[in-house]
């Protein structure tokens, strides 16, 4: 029996398709990916 789980993943310098490919290469079946919030990265020194 398969279960469905929802996760929030924050990434830096990655495109949506890159995230999906990485998850699938790790053997994780991806049903959908939603971009919820996008912000400019702050330059921290």
ZIDASUL-V752232 format. One record per pair of residues at least 6 apart in sequence whose C-alpha atoms are under 6 Angstrom apart, sorted by sequence separation. I is the first residue (numbers start at 1). J is the second residue. D is the distance in Angstrom with one decimal. If there is no record, write none. Layout:
BEGIN
i: <I I>
j: <J J>
d: <D D>
END
This chain:
BEGIN
none
END
